[in-house]
Amino acid sequence: MGTHYTTNAEGKIDGIMTLANIYQFKGFIFEFHSYLGPQKLKKNWDVASAMGRKFWKAFAEWDKLTKEEKLETQIYG
């Protein structure tokens, strides 16, 4: 999960944003959170309205990858 901090003019942290890690695998872009699971994204990274069988098949393959292999598919986070 990616964590980003914003600071004020004095350099003090005034905001924290956390984002799920985002991956690209077999033509799909999705974010994945360890307890919330996957969320398919559109090419512009908006949330897709449906996740269909093709996505779930690709996700099942991705989920079997090693931690190192998954890191190779990570595009943000």
Protein Blocks (a to p, Z undefined) as FASTA:
>chain_A
ZZdddddfkopafbdcdddddddeehiacdddfklopadddfkopacfbecjklmmmmmm
mmmpcfklmmmmpcbZZ
